[in-house]
Amino acid sequence: MSEMAAAALSPETVLAQMKKHGVTHVVYLPDSETNWLYLLMKSDPAIRLVGVNREGHASSIAAGLWLGGAKPLILIQNTGMLESGDSIRGWLMSLNVPIVLMVGYRGWTRHGVTTDTVATYTERFLMAFGINYYLIENDADSDRIPVAFAEAERTQRPVVILVGDEYHGFNR
């Protein structure tokens, strides 16, 4: 295995965690960073994909799925999460939806030198909303995924998994 592959978050690991925790639907906005994960989810009959045209729609769709007895996961980028603030508040937080949002942490770097302001505001946004989050960069961090699912169930609130390796995560 190459050093880059060892340092990546593999799509197989993410899909296995989704299935382990009973995810039935993935509400997502397609993007190039999650292509390999998308292909795996698309070929898996246990996961239903629900695409949205704006991240702001993901919360209401996921809340409706949850109210109907499904267990959705939201898969978006941090830029879209910021755009979705009122929808997250109004649908997920107000209805106490125990959901995990897997959010690509665009612009984040381990060394704190960011060139994209969305990275500057991502964690501040989550703190302002009182949403707990876990940062994962690679398969070694995947033990935080079950922690996020357990916390969402225990607190009946949304919990975010920040995928901090945007340009290498979900790659092969």
C-alpha positions in Angstrom: 0.0 0.0 0.0 1.4 3.4 -0.9 2.0 6.0 1.7 -0.8 8.2 0.3 -3.2 5.2 0.3 -2.3 4.4 4.0 -2.9 8.0 4.9 -6.3 8.2 3.2 -9.8 7.6 4.4 -10.9 4.7 2.1 -14.4 4.6 0.7 -14.7 1.0 1.8 -14.1 1.9 5.4 -16.8 4.6 5.3 -19.3 2.4 3.6 -18.7 -0.4 6.1 -19.3 2.0 9.0 -22.5 3.3 7.4 -23.8 -0.3 7.0 -22.6 -1.3 10.5 -24.7 1.6 12.0 -27.8 0.9 9.9 -27.7 3.8 7.5 -30.5 3.2 5.0 -30.3 6.4 3.0 -27.5 8.9 2.1 -28.7 12.4 1.3 -25.9 14.0 -0.6 -24.9 16.7 -3.1 -22.6 15.1 -5.7 -19.0 16.3 -5.9 -15.8 15.0 -7.3 -14.2 14.3 -4.0 -16.6 11.6 -3.0 -16.7 9.8 -6.4 -15.3 6.5 -5.2 -17.6 6.4 -2.2 -20.5 7.3 -4.5 -19.7 4.4 -6.8 -19.6 2.0 -3.9 -22.9 3.3 -2.4 -24.6 3.2 -5.8 -23.7 -0.5 -6.3 -24.8 -1.5 -2.7 -28.5 -2.4 -2.5 -28.6 -1.7 1.2 -28.0 2.0 0.7 -30.4 4.3 -1.1 -29.0 7.5 -2.5 -31.0 10.7 -2.4 -29.3 13.5 -4.3 -30.1 17.1 -3.7 -29.4 20.2 -5.8 -28.5 22.4 -2.8 -27.2 21.3 0.6 -29.9 23.4 2.3 -32.4 20.8 1.1 -30.6 17.8 2.7 -31.8 18.5 6.3 -35.5 18.6 5.5 -35.2 15.5 3.3 -33.2 13.6 5.9 -35.7 14.7 8.7 -38.6 13.4 6.6 -36.8 10.1 6.0 -36.1 9.8 9.7 -39.7 10.6 10.7 -40.7 7.8 8.2 -38.5 5.3 10.0 -35.4 5.4 7.9 -31.8 6.1 9.2 -30.3 8.7 6.8 -26.8 10.1 6.8 -26.1 13.5 5.2 -22.9 13.7 3.0 -22.0 17.3 2.0 -19.1 19.8 2.0 -18.5 22.4 4.6 -19.4 25.2 2.2 -22.8 23.7 1.8 -23.1 23.1 5.6 -22.6 26.8 6.1 -25.3 27.5 3.5 -27.6 25.1 5.3 -27.5 26.7 8.8 -31.1 27.6 9.1 -32.2 24.2 7.7 -30.0 22.4 10.2 -31.4 24.5 13.0 -35.0 24.3 11.9 -35.2 20.6 10.7 -32.5 18.6 12.5 -32.1 20.5 15.8 -35.7 21.5 16.4 -37.0 18.0 15.7 -34.2 16.3 17.6 -33.1 14.2 14.7 -30.3 11.9 15.7 -28.3 12.1 12.4 -24.7 12.0 11.4 -23.5 14.6 8.8 -20.3 13.6 7.1 -18.8 16.9 6.0 -15.9 17.4 3.7 -13.6 19.9 5.4 -12.6 22.0 2.3 -9.6 24.2 2.9 -8.5 22.5 6.1 -4.9 21.6 6.6 -3.2 19.8 9.5 -0.8 22.7 9.9 -3.4 25.4 10.2 -2.3 27.4 7.2 -5.5 27.8 5.2 -6.0 29.5 1.9 -9.8 29.0 1.9 -11.9 31.0 4.4 -14.5 28.3 4.6 -12.0 26.3 6.7 -11.7 29.3 9.0 -15.4 29.3 9.7 -16.3 25.6 9.7 -15.6 24.7 13.3 -16.7 28.2 14.5 -20.1 27.5 12.8 -20.4 24.1 14.5 -19.5 25.6 17.9 -22.0 28.5 17.5 -24.7 25.9 16.8 -23.6 23.7 19.6 -23.1 20.8 17.3 -20.5 18.3 18.4 -18.0 17.1 15.7 -15.2 14.6 15.2 -12.3 15.1 12.8 -11.2 12.2 10.7 -8.4 12.2 8.2 -7.7 8.5 7.4 -8.7 4.9 8.2 -6.8 5.1 11.5 -9.4 7.7 12.6 -12.4 5.7 11.6 -13.0 4.7 15.2 -14.5 8.1 15.6 -17.3 7.2 13.2 -19.1 4.9 15.7 -18.6 7.5 18.4 -20.5 10.0 16.3 -23.4 7.6 15.6 -23.6 6.6 19.3 -23.6 10.3 20.3 -26.4 11.2 17.8 -28.5 8.4 19.2 -27.8 9.2 22.8 -28.4 13.0 22.5 -31.1 12.9 19.8 -29.2 15.6 18.0 -27.1 16.0 14.8 -23.4 15.2 15.1 -20.8 16.0 12.4 -17.9 14.0 11.1 -15.4 16.4 9.5 -13.4 14.7 6.8 -10.1 16.6 7.0 -8.4 15.1 4.1 -10.5 16.5 1.3 -8.1 16.0 -1.6 -7.1 12.4 -0.6 -10.0 11.1 1.4 -12.4 8.7 -0.3 -9.8 8.0 -2.9 -8.2 4.7 -4.0 
